[in-house]
Amino acid sequence: MNDQQLTPKQQKVVDEFESARPGLGAIAERNIRNNDKTGWAEIIADTPEDELVAREGSSTNSFMYPRIGG
């Protein structure tokens, strides 16, 4: 895991996740620091800063989950 200080954009992502739901900031930071497995640091670097905001919304999921049991 990478122990370097987060860039301002990366810190903004962590803060946005934390403000959306307490506890998610730590998960976001872990994903940023594990960039070799997640790619989050590159995604954040390639995203314009004005798009790095938490928004409320909903989505539909048409994926059918397999059912186990009766």
N, C-alpha and C positions, 0 to 999 in steps of 0.2 A: 504494500500500500504506500502511496505517495504522501509524505508528511510536509510537503511544501505548502507555503501560504497560498490560499486561494486568490485568484485574480478578482478584481472588482466585479466583473460580470459573473463569475462563478459564485461569489458571495451573494450577489443579488438573487441568483437562482435559489440558493439555500434559504435566504430570507423570505422569498416569495412562497416557497413550499411551506416554510414554518408558519407564515401568516395565514396560509390557506387552511392548514390543519397542524396543530402542535404535534411535534414528533416527526413530521415528514422532512423537516430541514436536515435532521441527522441522516436520514436515508438518502436524501439528495447528495449530501456531502460525501457519504460513503461511496455512492455511485460515481461522483466526480473523481474522487481519489483512486478508485479502481478503474480508471479510464482504459487500461489495457484490455479489460474484459467488457466494459460497458460502452465506451466511445463517447461518454457524456461530455468530457472536456472539449473534444473536437466539435461536437454538436453545438455547445454553448459558444465556442469561439466563432463559429460560422453563422450564428443567429444574431441579427441586429438587436442592439440593446433595448430598443423600444418595444420589441416583441417578447421580452423576458418579463412577463407579468402574469400573475395568477388571475384567472377569470372563473366566474361561476358559469356552469352550463350543465347540459345533460347530453347523453348520447344513447343511442339504441345499440343493442348488441344482438345481432342475428345469429351468432354462433350457437350451435346446439351442443350443450354439454352432455357427455354420456352419463347415463344414470346407473348407479350401482345399487343393487338391492331391489326390494319389492316395492 
